[in-house]
Amino acid sequence: MGKVLRLLGVMLCLAAGGFVRAETAASDWVVNDQGKVRLISAVTATGDGGTVQLGLEFDLKPDWKIYWRSPGDAGYPPSIDWKGSDNLADAVLSWPAPHRFSISGLETMGYKEQVVLPLVARLAEPGKKLALRAAVDYLTCAVVCVPQHAELSLILPAGPAAASPHAFLIGRFLATVPGDGARQGLSLLSAQANDSGELVVTVAADPPLKQPDLFLERSDQMQFSRPKAHLSQGGHRVTFKTKPVEGTGDVALAEKPVVLTVVDGERGMEAVAGVTPPEPGVRLPRLLAMMGIALLGGLILNLMPCVLPVLSLKILAVVSHGGGEQRKIRVSFLATAAGIILSFLVLAAATATVKLAGAAVGWGIQFQQPLFLCVMIALVTLFAANLFGWFEIPLPQFLGELGSGHGHGMAGPFATGAFATLLATPCTAPFLGTALGFALAHGLPEIFAIFTLLGIGMSLPYLAVAAWPVMAQRLPRPGRWMITVRALLGLLLLGTAAWLVTVLVALLGLQVALLMGGAMALALVLLLLSHRLNWNLRFPVIGATMVVAVALSFVGAAPAADGHKAALKGMWKPFDQAALAAEVAAGHVVFVDVTADWCLTCQVNKQAVVYRGEVAKRLSAPGVTAMQADWTRPNDDIANYLASFGRYGIPFDAVYGPGAPDGVPLPELLSDEAVLQALDQAAKG
């Protein structure tokens, strides 16, 4: 009986000893207001091998994060000092796939909630006890950042290396450490610098990717902008584009290798890649070719639906010179051309500024801003009232006399050119999109060169009249018939104002837009009354109206930004790149339409082609999905999608399918033939 009791006692001691060893596979937690941290081991003892798998476990409170090895624009990663450890030769830290955090324009990488940083400890004397002392420094951040320090200790005795209760947790995070990508179905196809200074990285994937991201590191601390990802081939391929941040890095992009970390959920791949330099000797010829395309695109812009509302200004500019002096005709049309070209240069400067600031750029994006629309509605209404003969706004004397050596000033025609340019920017034209895509994908010299040629192209009709003023001189002299012409042209401008109001309603909501319209109507009444009272009331009334319009635009913009969602007609689904990839992977054909309420050419395309006849029938057929991306409001996802095709303006349409996994972009002006041909091509597979 005594032997039995002694045996039971030994068994209880062994069981107790095993329980203690399991508990000693982890250090005590070090707790603070932001979370807690401890050192854990995957085994209960050192075993016979020369290494031990460990983990540094963080358990963070909601909204708090720690940083990856390359933290990004702020922060610093955890570091460990092993001073005081016994039988430790060295320890190697691994980093699970990070998450990206974008806050107030800053891009940082790290982890939230729970994360284990895997560690491999190499023993100085294999098979013997390992005593670890770890001094851990790390930064926790939420709205504020708090530096932390933790002293951790862990003893692993000599003996068989049985799995500890923490082995699974360490293994789960170890599996998310990016490797060569083979097990995850990821492979690097290329890393190349293009002639605009961008780094273009292409990765193949099987199974397809969903929401991939790319993190870049270089030994000289070169920083990169947030990569833009374009999925193709049903998600089986992704192309990233990014650009080095100015002032970072010691040498050019292609002169040092980069460490690429691709992450898609729990999948990851890490690769060290040399950057292929851009092909030499193609920049100047390509630039010259694009400048020619820009010239042609600017000329064609005069015929686009978006420009038709300002037809009244063009017609009036011609007919008002009937029977006039050739010199005055020439000066007037040169001034209008100068207004157009200078306006394009102003647009180029604004575009360059927005691009340098890191924001999304595009053609016509000013029509996404309520304040701009308010100004344009006011100007168009005033122009229309002027054509009706209700009042005239005298220019300041120095402008009225500018270039008026013989009483014919240039300020009015110059302003007409500038105004026509502003109203011409909502939509693209054939060749215009190609030229803009080239300019906005490159640097400042290309932007200014292309925009200058666009301005020259749009002003060519005016330059032609300036070169041969006899064309305008032979028209009938102005007379009473001009009153009727001015009234008809004023109606065209009122139609333009009404269209701009509908865009404003889409942005701000009906109530705010009605209040704004009431303010402008009141201003117009006051202007008419001032005709009999005091001419000096005109500018104060106009100024007060603009102040009210600005105030209302800010009042309406805030709630509309949260609550407004553009209604999609009938068959349309909201655009989503992940859903697009899934549809193509399922063998479906997808028609993507990027549109906006302010894009007249977009509406013409839909009414003339998309909503009619065989095209409408095909788009509503089984196996075909129609997606619509509404760019009425600023949207970075849509801007990035356009940029992936080298486009920065709308209309833009593309067709995807088994036969066209990368998408078939369609021309700016749609035709039945072009759409049906693309649908047939995409359906083949």
C-alpha positions as CSV (number, residue, x, y, z in Angstrom):
1,M,0.0,0.0,0.0
2,G,2.9,2.3,0.8
3,K,4.5,1.7,-2.6
4,V,1.2,2.5,-4.3
5,L,1.0,5.8,-2.4
6,R,4.6,6.7,-3.2
7,L,3.9,5.9,-6.9
8,L,0.9,8.1,-6.9
9,G,2.9,10.8,-5.2
10,V,5.6,10.6,-8.0
11,M,2.9,10.7,-10.7
12,L,1.4,13.8,-9.1
13,C,4.8,15.5,-8.9
14,L,5.5,14.6,-12.6
15,A,2.2,16.0,-13.6
16,A,2.7,19.1,-11.6
17,G,6.2,19.4,-13.0
18,G,4.8,19.2,-16.6
19,F,2.2,21.8,-15.7
20,V,4.9,24.2,-14.4
21,R,7.0,23.7,-17.5
22,A,4.0,24.5,-19.7
23,E,3.5,27.8,-17.8
24,T,7.2,28.7,-17.9
25,A,7.0,28.6,-21.7
26,A,5.8,32.2,-21.4
27,S,7.1,35.2,-19.5
28,D,4.8,37.3,-17.4
29,W,2.8,39.9,-19.2
30,V,4.0,43.5,-18.9
31,V,0.8,45.6,-18.9
32,N,0.2,49.2,-19.7
33,D,-2.7,51.5,-20.7
34,Q,-2.3,50.6,-24.4
35,G,-2.1,46.8,-24.1
36,K,0.4,44.2,-22.9
37,V,3.4,42.2,-24.2
38,R,5.2,39.0,-23.3
39,L,7.7,36.5,-24.5
40,I,6.4,33.0,-25.4
41,S,8.0,29.8,-26.6
42,A,6.7,27.1,-28.9
43,V,8.4,24.4,-26.8
44,T,8.7,23.6,-23.0
45,A,12.4,22.9,-23.0
46,T,15.5,23.3,-25.2
47,G,15.6,19.8,-26.6
48,D,18.6,18.4,-28.5
49,G,18.6,21.0,-31.3
50,G,20.6,24.2,-31.5
51,T,17.6,26.5,-32.0
52,V,14.3,27.3,-30.2
53,Q,11.2,28.9,-31.8
54,L,10.0,31.9,-29.7
55,G,7.5,34.7,-30.2
56,L,7.1,38.3,-29.0
57,E,3.4,38.5,-28.3
58,F,1.5,41.9,-28.3
59,D,-2.1,42.2,-27.2
60,L,-3.2,45.8,-28.0
61,K,-6.3,47.6,-26.9
62,P,-8.8,48.8,-29.6
63,D,-7.4,51.5,-32.0
64,W,-3.8,51.1,-30.8
65,K,-1.1,49.9,-33.1
66,I,2.6,49.0,-33.2
67,Y,4.9,49.3,-36.2
68,W,6.4,47.1,-38.9
69,R,10.2,46.9,-39.5
70,S,9.8,49.8,-42.0
71,P,7.2,51.9,-40.3
72,G,6.6,54.4,-43.1
73,D,6.1,58.2,-42.6
74,A,6.1,58.0,-38.8
75,G,6.9,55.7,-35.9
76,Y,9.6,53.1,-35.2
77,P,9.5,49.3,-34.9
78,P,10.0,47.2,-31.8
79,S,13.6,46.5,-30.8
80,I,15.0,43.9,-28.4
81,D,18.1,44.0,-26.3
82,W,19.1,40.5,-25.1
83,K,21.8,41.7,-22.7
84,G,21.9,39.5,-19.6
85,S,20.7,36.4,-21.3
86,D,22.5,33.1,-20.7
87,N,23.3,30.4,-23.4
88,L,22.0,32.7,-26.2
89,A,24.2,33.1,-29.2
90,D,21.8,35.3,-31.2
91,A,18.1,35.7,-32.0
92,V,16.6,36.5,-35.4
93,L,13.2,38.4,-35.5
94,S,10.7,37.7,-38.4
95,W,7.9,40.1,-39.4
96,P,4.4,38.9,-40.3
97,A,2.7,40.7,-43.3
98,P,1.9,44.2,-42.2
99,H,-1.2,46.4,-42.6
100,R,-1.3,49.9,-44.1
101,F,-2.7,52.8,-42.1
102,S,-3.5,56.0,-43.9
103,I,-4.1,59.0,-41.6
104,S,-4.1,62.7,-42.6
105,G,-1.9,62.0,-45.7
106,L,0.6,59.9,-43.7
107,E,1.2,56.3,-44.7
108,T,2.4,53.9,-41.9
109,M,2.7,50.2,-41.7
110,G,2.1,48.0,-38.7
111,Y,-0.2,45.8,-36.6
112,K,-3.3,46.2,-34.5
113,E,-5.1,44.0,-31.9
114,Q,-3.0,40.8,-31.5
115,V,0.3,40.0,-33.2
116,V,3.2,37.7,-32.5
117,L,6.6,38.5,-34.0
118,P,8.3,35.1,-34.5
119,L,11.8,34.7,-33.1
120,V,14.4,32.0,-33.6
121,A,16.9,31.8,-30.8
122,R,20.3,30.0,-31.4
123,L,21.8,28.4,-28.4
124,A,25.5,28.9,-27.6
125,E,25.5,25.3,-26.1
126,P,22.8,23.1,-27.6
127,G,20.9,20.9,-25.1
128,K,21.5,23.1,-22.1
129,K,19.2,25.5,-20.3
130,L,18.3,28.8,-21.9
131,A,17.8,31.8,-19.7
132,L,16.4,34.8,-21.6
133,R,16.3,38.5,-20.6
134,A,14.7,40.8,-23.2
135,A,14.5,44.6,-22.9
136,V,11.8,45.6,-25.4
137,D,11.3,49.1,-26.7
138,Y,8.3,49.8,-28.9
139,L,5.9,52.6,-29.8
140,T,2.1,52.4,-29.5
141,C,0.0,54.9,-31.4
142,A,-3.6,55.8,-31.8
143,V,-4.6,59.5,-31.8
144,V,-1.4,60.0,-29.8
145,C,1.8,58.0,-29.6
146,V,3.2,56.5,-26.4
147,P,6.7,55.0,-26.2
148,Q,6.8,51.8,-24.2
149,H,9.5,49.7,-22.4
150,A,9.2,46.2,-21.1
151,E,11.6,43.9,-19.2
152,L,10.8,40.3,-20.0
153,S,12.4,37.1,-18.8
154,L,11.9,33.4,-19.8
155,I,13.7,30.3,-18.7
156,L,13.6,27.1,-20.8
157,P,15.1,24.1,-19.0
158,A,17.1,21.4,-20.6
159,G,15.1,18.4,-21.7
160,P,12.8,17.0,-24.3
161,A,11.3,19.8,-26.4
162,A,7.5,19.2,-26.1
163,A,5.1,21.5,-27.8
164,S,3.9,24.3,-25.5
165,P,0.3,25.7,-25.4
166,H,1.7,28.7,-27.5
167,A,3.0,26.6,-30.4
168,F,-0.1,27.0,-32.5
169,L,-0.3,30.8,-31.9
170,I,3.3,31.2,-32.9
171,G,2.8,28.9,-35.9
172,R,-0.2,30.9,-37.1
173,F,1.7,34.2,-37.3
174,L,4.8,32.5,-38.6
175,A,2.7,31.3,-41.6
176,T,2.0,35.0,-42.4
177,V,5.7,35.9,-42.7
178,P,6.2,36.6,-46.4
179,G,8.5,34.1,-48.1
180,D,9.4,33.6,-51.7
181,G,5.6,33.3,-52.6
182,A,5.7,29.8,-54.0
183,R,3.4,28.3,-51.3
184,Q,1.1,31.3,-51.7
185,G,0.9,31.1,-55.5
186,L,2.7,34.5,-55.9
187,S,5.6,35.3,-58.2
188,L,7.4,38.5,-59.2
189,L,7.3,39.1,-63.0
190,S,9.1,42.4,-63.3
191,A,10.3,45.6,-61.5
192,Q,11.0,48.4,-63.9
193,A,11.5,52.1,-63.9
194,N,9.6,53.9,-66.6
195,D,10.5,57.2,-68.3
196,S,8.4,59.2,-65.9
197,G,10.4,58.1,-62.9
198,E,7.9,55.6,-61.6
199,L,8.6,52.1,-60.4
200,V,6.3,49.6,-62.1
201,V,6.0,46.2,-60.3
202,T,4.1,43.3,-61.9
203,V,3.1,40.2,-59.9
204,A,1.3,37.0,-61.0
205,A,-1.0,35.1,-58.7
206,D,-2.9,31.8,-58.5
207,P,-5.5,31.8,-56.9
208,P,-6.5,35.4,-57.9
209,L,-5.8,38.4,-55.7
210,K,-8.5,40.4,-54.0
211,Q,-7.0,43.5,-52.4
212,P,-3.2,43.4,-52.9
213,D,-0.8,45.9,-51.5
214,L,2.9,46.6,-52.0
215,F,5.5,47.7,-49.4
216,L,8.9,48.8,-50.6
217,E,12.3,49.2,-48.8
218,R,15.7,50.2,-49.9
219,S,19.0,50.3,-48.1
220,D,19.5,54.1,-48.5
221,Q,16.1,54.8,-47.0
222,M,14.4,55.8,-50.2
223,Q,10.7,56.4,-49.6
224,F,7.9,55.7,-52.0
225,S,4.4,57.1,-52.5
226,R,1.5,54.8,-51.9
227,P,1.4,52.3,-54.8
228,K,-1.6,52.2,-57.1
229,A,-2.7,48.7,-57.9
230,H,-4.4,47.6,-61.1
231,L,-5.8,44.1,-61.2
232,S,-6.1,42.3,-64.5
233,Q,-6.7,38.8,-65.9
234,G,-9.5,38.2,-63.4
235,G,-7.2,39.0,-60.5
236,H,-4.4,36.7,-61.6
237,R,-2.1,39.6,-62.3
238,V,-1.5,42.9,-60.5
239,T,0.5,45.9,-61.6
240,F,1.7,48.4,-59.0
241,K,2.8,51.9,-59.8
242,T,4.7,54.1,-57.3
243,K,7.2,56.9,-57.3
244,P,10.1,57.8,-55.1
245,V,9.6,60.7,-52.7
246,E,11.7,63.6,-53.6
247,G,14.8,64.2,-51.5
248,T,15.0,60.5,-50.3
249,G,17.6,58.0,-51.4
250,D,21.2,58.5,-52.3
251,V,21.1,57.3,-56.0
252,A,18.7,57.0,-58.8
253,L,15.8,54.5,-58.7
254,A,17.5,51.9,-61.0
255,E,20.9,52.0,-59.3
256,K,20.0,50.0,-56.2
257,P,17.9,46.9,-55.6
258,V,14.6,47.1,-53.6
259,V,12.9,44.8,-51.2
260,L,9.4,44.1,-52.4
261,T,6.7,42.8,-50.0
262,V,3.4,42.0,-51.6
263,V,0.5,41.4,-49.2
264,D,-3.0,40.2,-50.0
265,G,-4.9,39.4,-46.8
266,E,-3.0,36.5,-45.1
267,R,-1.0,35.8,-48.3
268,G,2.4,37.4,-48.8
269,M,5.6,37.4,-50.8
270,E,9.0,39.0,-50.3
271,A,11.6,39.5,-53.0
272,V,14.8,41.4,-53.5
273,A,14.8,42.8,-57.0
274,G,17.0,44.9,-59.2
275,V,15.1,47.7,-61.0
276,T,15.3,47.6,-64.7
277,P,16.1,51.1,-66.1
278,P,13.7,52.6,-68.7
279,E,14.5,52.2,-72.3
280,P,16.8,55.0,-73.5
281,G,16.2,57.3,-76.5
282,V,12.4,57.2,-76.7
283,R,11.5,60.2,-74.6
284,L,11.8,63.1,-77.1
285,P,10.2,61.3,-80.1
286,R,7.3,60.2,-78.0
287,L,6.9,63.7,-76.5
288,L,6.8,65.2,-80.0
289,A,4.2,62.7,-81.1
290,M,2.1,63.4,-78.1
291,M,2.3,67.1,-78.7
292,G,1.0,66.5,-82.2
293,I,-1.8,64.4,-80.7
294,A,-2.6,67.2,-78.2
295,L,-2.8,69.8,-80.9
296,L,-5.3,67.6,-82.8
297,G,-7.3,66.8,-79.6
298,G,-7.6,70.5,-78.7
299,L,-8.9,71.3,-82.2
300,I,-11.5,68.5,-82.0
301,L,-12.5,69.7,-78.5
302,N,-14.3,72.6,-80.3
303,L,-16.8,70.1,-81.6
304,M,-17.6,68.1,-78.5
305,P,-21.0,68.3,-76.7
306,C,-19.4,69.8,-73.6
307,V,-18.3,72.7,-75.7
308,L,-21.6,73.4,-77.4
309,P,-23.0,75.5,-74.6
310,V,-20.4,78.2,-75.3
311,L,-21.2,78.1,-79.0
312,S,-23.1,81.4,-78.4
313,L,-19.9,83.1,-77.5
314,K,-18.1,81.8,-80.6
315,I,-20.9,82.8,-82.9
316,L,-21.3,86.2,-81.3
317,A,-17.5,86.8,-81.7
318,V,-17.8,86.2,-85.4
319,V,-21.0,88.0,-86.3
320,S,-20.2,91.1,-84.3
321,H,-17.3,91.9,-86.6
322,G,-19.4,91.8,-89.8
323,G,-18.2,94.7,-92.0
324,G,-15.6,95.8,-89.4
325,E,-11.9,96.8,-89.9
326,Q,-9.5,93.9,-90.5
327,R,-7.1,95.2,-87.9
328,K,-9.8,95.2,-85.2
329,I,-11.0,91.7,-86.2
330,R,-7.4,90.4,-86.1
331,V,-6.7,91.9,-82.6
332,S,-10.0,90.6,-81.2
333,F,-9.5,87.0,-82.3
334,L,-5.9,87.0,-81.3
335,A,-7.0,88.2,-77.8
336,T,-9.6,85.3,-77.6
337,A,-6.9,82.8,-78.6
338,A,-4.6,84.2,-76.0
339,G,-7.4,83.8,-73.4
340,I,-7.7,80.2,-74.3
341,I,-4.0,79.4,-74.3
342,L,-3.3,81.3,-71.0
343,S,-6.3,79.4,-69.4
344,F,-4.8,76.1,-70.4
345,L,-1.5,77.2,-68.9
346,V,-3.3,78.1,-65.6
347,L,-5.0,74.6,-65.7
348,A,-1.5,73.1,-66.2
349,A,-0.2,74.9,-63.2
350,A,-3.1,73.9,-61.1
351,T,-2.8,70.3,-62.3
352,A,0.9,70.2,-61.5
353,T,0.3,71.7,-58.0
354,V,-2.3,69.1,-57.2
355,K,-0.1,66.3,-58.5
356,L,2.9,67.5,-56.5
357,A,0.7,67.5,-53.4
358,G,0.0,63.8,-54.0
359,A,-3.7,64.2,-54.7
360,A,-5.6,62.5,-57.6
361,V,-5.5,64.5,-60.8
362,G,-7.9,64.5,-63.7
363,W,-9.5,66.4,-66.5
364,G,-12.6,68.3,-65.5
365,I,-12.3,67.5,-61.7
366,Q,-13.1,71.2,-60.9
367,F,-16.7,70.3,-61.8
368,Q,-16.7,68.1,-58.6
369,Q,-16.3,71.2,-56.5
370,P,-19.5,73.1,-55.4
371,L,-17.7,76.4,-55.1
372,F,-16.5,76.3,-58.7
373,L,-20.0,75.4,-59.9
374,C,-21.4,78.4,-58.0
375,V,-19.0,80.7,-59.7
376,M,-19.7,79.3,-63.1
377,I,-23.5,79.4,-62.7
378,A,-23.2,83.1,-61.7
379,L,-21.0,83.9,-64.6
380,V,-23.1,82.1,-67.2
381,T,-26.3,83.8,-65.9
382,L,-24.7,87.2,-66.0
383,F,-23.4,86.6,-69.5
384,A,-26.9,85.5,-70.6
385,A,-28.5,88.6,-69.0
386,N,-25.9,90.7,-70.8
387,L,-26.8,89.2,-74.1
388,F,-30.5,89.9,-73.4
389,G,-29.5,93.6,-73.0
390,W,-30.7,93.8,-69.4
391,F,-27.4,95.4,-68.3
392,E,-23.8,95.8,-69.0
393,I,-20.9,95.4,-66.6
394,P,-18.2,98.0,-67.4
395,L,-14.7,96.7,-67.0
396,P,-12.1,98.7,-65.1
397,Q,-10.7,101.5,-67.2
398,F,-7.2,100.0,-67.5
399,L,-8.7,96.8,-68.8
400,G,-11.1,98.4,-71.1
401,E,-8.3,100.5,-72.7
402,L,-5.9,97.5,-72.9
403,G,-4.7,97.3,-76.5
404,S,-7.4,99.8,-77.5
405,G,-5.2,102.0,-79.6
406,H,-8.2,102.6,-81.8
407,G,-11.0,102.1,-79.3
408,H,-11.3,98.4,-79.6
409,G,-10.0,96.7,-76.4
410,M,-8.8,93.2,-75.9
411,A,-10.1,92.5,-72.4
412,G,-13.6,91.4,-73.5
413,P,-12.4,88.9,-76.2
414,F,-9.6,87.6,-73.8
415,A,-12.2,87.0,-71.1
416,T,-14.4,85.2,-73.7
417,G,-11.5,82.8,-74.5
418,A,-10.9,82.1,-70.9
419,F,-14.6,81.5,-70.2
420,A,-14.9,79.2,-73.1
421,T,-12.0,77.1,-71.9
422,L,-13.5,76.7,-68.4
423,L,-16.7,75.4,-69.8
424,A,-14.9,73.1,-72.3
425,T,-13.2,71.0,-69.6
426,P,-15.9,68.6,-68.3
427,C,-15.3,66.0,-71.0
428,T,-12.5,64.6,-73.2
429,A,-12.4,64.3,-76.9
430,P,-10.7,61.8,-79.3
431,F,-6.9,62.2,-79.0
432,L,-7.4,64.5,-76.0
433,G,-7.5,61.6,-73.6
434,T,-4.4,60.0,-75.0
435,A,-2.5,63.3,-74.7
436,L,-3.7,64.0,-71.2
437,G,-2.9,60.5,-70.0
438,F,0.7,60.9,-71.3
439,A,1.1,64.4,-69.6
440,L,-0.4,63.4,-66.2
441,A,1.7,60.2,-66.0
442,H,4.9,62.2,-66.5
443,G,6.5,65.3,-65.0
444,L,6.0,69.0,-65.0
445,P,7.7,69.7,-68.4
446,E,5.4,67.2,-70.1
447,I,2.3,68.6,-68.4
448,F,3.0,72.2,-69.5
449,A,4.0,71.1,-73.1
450,I,0.8,69.1,-73.6
451,F,-1.5,71.7,-72.0
452,T,0.0,74.4,-74.2
453,L,-0.5,72.4,-77.4
454,L,-4.1,71.6,-76.2
455,G,-4.7,75.4,-75.9
456,I,-3.2,76.1,-79.3
457,G,-5.3,73.4,-80.8
458,M,-8.6,74.7,-79.3
459,S,-7.7,78.2,-80.4
460,L,-6.9,77.3,-84.0
461,P,-10.3,78.4,-85.3
462,Y,-9.7,81.9,-83.8
463,L,-6.2,82.0,-85.1
464,A,-7.5,81.1,-88.5
465,V,-9.9,84.1,-88.5
466,A,-7.1,86.3,-87.1
467,A,-4.9,85.2,-90.1
468,W,-7.7,85.7,-92.6
469,P,-10.0,88.4,-91.1
470,V,-11.8,88.8,-94.4
471,M,-13.9,85.7,-93.3
472,A,-15.5,87.7,-90.5
473,Q,-15.4,91.0,-92.4
474,R,-17.7,89.7,-95.2
475,L,-20.5,88.9,-92.8
476,P,-23.5,91.4,-92.6
477,R,-22.8,94.5,-90.5
478,P,-24.4,94.4,-87.0
479,G,-27.9,95.9,-87.0
480,R,-31.3,95.3,-85.4
481,W,-31.1,91.7,-86.4
482,M,-28.4,91.3,-83.8
483,I,-30.9,91.8,-81.0
484,T,-32.7,88.6,-82.1
485,V,-29.4,86.8,-82.4
486,R,-28.2,87.9,-79.0
487,A,-31.5,86.8,-77.4
488,L,-31.2,83.3,-79.0
489,L,-27.6,83.0,-77.9
490,G,-28.6,84.1,-74.4
491,L,-31.1,81.3,-74.3
492,L,-28.3,78.8,-75.0
493,L,-26.3,80.2,-72.1
494,L,-29.4,80.0,-69.8
495,G,-29.6,76.3,-70.8
496,T,-26.0,76.0,-69.8
497,A,-26.7,77.5,-66.4
498,A,-29.7,75.1,-65.9
499,W,-27.4,72.2,-66.7
500,L,-24.8,73.4,-64.1
501,V,-27.6,73.8,-61.5
502,T,-28.6,70.1,-62.0
503,V,-24.9,69.1,-61.4
504,L,-25.0,71.3,-58.2
505,V,-28.2,69.6,-57.1
506,A,-26.5,66.2,-57.4
507,L,-23.6,67.4,-55.3
508,L,-25.4,69.4,-52.6
509,G,-29.0,68.3,-52.6
510,L,-32.2,70.1,-53.8
511,Q,-32.7,72.4,-50.8
512,V,-29.3,74.0,-50.7
513,A,-29.4,74.4,-54.5
514,L,-32.8,76.1,-54.4
515,L,-31.5,78.5,-51.8
516,M,-28.6,79.3,-54.0
517,G,-30.8,79.7,-57.0
518,G,-33.0,82.1,-55.0
519,A,-30.0,84.2,-54.0
520,M,-28.9,84.5,-57.6
521,A,-32.4,85.4,-58.8
522,L,-32.6,88.1,-56.2
523,A,-29.3,89.4,-57.3
524,L,-30.5,89.5,-60.9
525,V,-33.6,91.5,-59.9
526,L,-31.4,93.9,-57.9
527,L,-29.1,94.4,-60.9
528,L,-32.1,95.2,-63.1
529,L,-33.4,97.7,-60.6
530,S,-29.9,99.3,-60.3
531,H,-30.1,100.1,-64.0
532,R,-32.5,103.0,-63.0
533,L,-31.0,103.7,-59.6
534,N,-27.2,103.6,-59.5
535,W,-24.7,101.9,-61.8
536,N,-22.3,101.5,-58.9
537,L,-24.6,99.0,-57.2
538,R,-23.7,96.3,-59.8
539,F,-20.4,95.2,-58.4
540,P,-21.5,95.1,-54.7
541,V,-24.6,93.1,-55.7
542,I,-22.4,90.6,-57.7
543,G,-19.9,90.4,-54.8
544,A,-22.7,89.8,-52.2
545,T,-24.2,87.1,-54.4
546,M,-20.9,85.3,-54.7
547,V,-20.4,85.4,-50.9
548,V,-23.9,83.9,-50.3
549,A,-23.2,81.3,-52.9
550,V,-19.9,80.4,-51.3
551,A,-21.5,80.1,-47.9
552,L,-24.3,77.9,-49.2
553,S,-21.8,75.7,-51.0
554,F,-20.0,75.0,-47.7
555,V,-23.2,74.5,-45.8
556,G,-24.5,72.0,-48.2
557,A,-21.3,70.2,-48.9
558,A,-20.8,68.6,-45.5
559,P,-24.0,66.6,-45.1
560,A,-24.1,65.8,-48.8
561,A,-20.6,64.3,-48.6
562,D,-21.9,61.7,-46.2
563,G,-25.4,61.1,-47.4
564,H,-25.3,61.5,-51.2
565,K,-25.1,58.5,-53.4
566,A,-25.8,58.8,-57.1
567,A,-28.7,56.8,-58.3
568,L,-27.8,54.1,-60.8
569,K,-30.2,53.5,-63.7
570,G,-31.9,50.2,-64.1
571,M,-29.3,47.6,-65.1
572,W,-26.2,49.3,-63.5
573,K,-24.3,47.9,-60.5
574,P,-21.9,50.1,-58.5
575,F,-18.3,49.8,-59.7
576,D,-16.1,47.6,-57.5
577,Q,-12.8,46.2,-58.7
578,A,-13.0,43.1,-56.5
579,A,-16.5,42.3,-57.8
580,L,-15.3,43.0,-61.4
581,A,-12.5,40.4,-61.0
582,A,-14.9,37.9,-59.6
583,E,-17.3,38.4,-62.5
584,V,-14.6,37.9,-65.0
585,A,-13.3,34.8,-63.1
586,A,-16.8,33.4,-63.3
587,G,-16.8,33.7,-67.1
588,H,-19.0,36.8,-67.3
589,V,-18.7,39.8,-69.6
590,V,-18.5,43.2,-67.7
591,F,-19.2,46.6,-69.2
592,V,-17.7,49.4,-67.1
593,D,-18.9,53.0,-67.6
594,V,-17.1,55.9,-65.8
595,T,-19.5,58.8,-65.8
596,A,-20.4,62.0,-63.9
597,D,-23.4,64.3,-63.9
598,W,-21.2,67.2,-65.1
599,C,-20.0,65.2,-68.2
600,L,-22.2,66.1,-71.1
601,T,-20.4,63.7,-73.5
602,C,-21.1,60.9,-71.0
603,Q,-24.8,61.6,-71.2
604,V,-24.7,61.8,-75.0
605,N,-23.0,58.4,-75.1
606,K,-25.6,56.8,-73.0
607,Q,-28.6,58.3,-74.8
608,A,-27.2,57.7,-78.3
609,V,-25.6,54.3,-77.8
610,V,-25.8,52.6,-74.4
611,Y,-29.5,52.9,-73.7
612,R,-30.6,52.1,-77.3
613,G,-31.0,49.2,-79.7
614,E,-28.7,46.2,-79.9
615,V,-26.2,47.6,-77.3
616,A,-28.9,47.9,-74.6
617,K,-30.2,44.5,-75.5
618,R,-26.7,42.9,-75.1
619,L,-26.0,44.7,-71.9
620,S,-29.2,43.4,-70.3
621,A,-28.6,39.8,-71.5
622,P,-27.7,36.9,-69.1
623,G,-24.0,36.6,-68.4
624,V,-23.4,40.3,-69.0
625,T,-22.9,42.7,-66.1
626,A,-23.0,46.5,-66.4
627,M,-21.1,48.5,-63.8
628,Q,-21.1,52.2,-63.4
629,A,-18.5,54.3,-61.6
630,D,-19.9,57.7,-60.7
631,W,-17.2,60.4,-60.6
632,T,-19.5,63.3,-60.0
633,R,-17.8,63.6,-56.6
634,P,-14.0,63.2,-56.0
635,N,-13.2,59.5,-55.7
636,D,-9.6,58.2,-55.4
637,D,-10.5,54.6,-56.4
638,I,-12.1,55.8,-59.6
639,A,-9.2,58.2,-60.3
640,N,-6.7,55.3,-59.8
641,Y,-8.8,53.1,-62.0
642,L,-8.7,55.6,-64.8
643,A,-4.9,56.2,-64.3
644,S,-4.3,52.4,-64.7
645,F,-5.4,52.9,-68.3
646,G,-3.4,56.1,-68.7
647,R,-6.7,58.1,-68.7
648,Y,-7.4,61.1,-66.5
649,G,-10.7,62.3,-67.8
650,I,-14.1,61.0,-68.8
651,P,-16.1,59.7,-70.6
652,F,-14.3,56.3,-70.2
653,D,-15.7,52.9,-70.9
654,A,-14.1,49.4,-70.9
655,V,-15.3,45.9,-71.5
656,Y,-14.0,42.8,-69.7
657,G,-14.5,39.1,-70.1
658,P,-12.8,35.7,-70.6
659,G,-11.4,37.0,-73.9
660,A,-10.3,40.4,-72.5
661,P,-9.3,39.9,-68.8
662,D,-7.3,43.2,-68.9
663,G,-10.2,45.1,-70.3
664,V,-10.8,46.7,-73.7
665,P,-10.9,50.5,-73.5
666,L,-13.5,52.1,-75.8
667,P,-13.2,55.5,-77.6
668,E,-14.5,58.6,-76.0
669,L,-17.3,58.9,-78.4
670,L,-19.1,55.6,-78.4
671,S,-20.6,53.9,-81.4
672,D,-22.8,50.8,-81.7
673,E,-20.1,49.1,-83.7
674,A,-17.3,49.8,-81.2
675,V,-19.3,48.6,-78.2
676,L,-20.6,45.4,-79.9
677,Q,-17.2,44.5,-81.2
678,A,-15.7,44.9,-77.7
679,L,-18.5,42.7,-76.2
680,D,-17.8,40.0,-78.8
681,Q,-14.1,40.1,-78.1
682,A,-14.5,39.9,-74.4
683,A,-17.0,37.0,-74.6
684,K,-14.5,34.8,-76.4
685,G,-12.6,32.5,-74.1
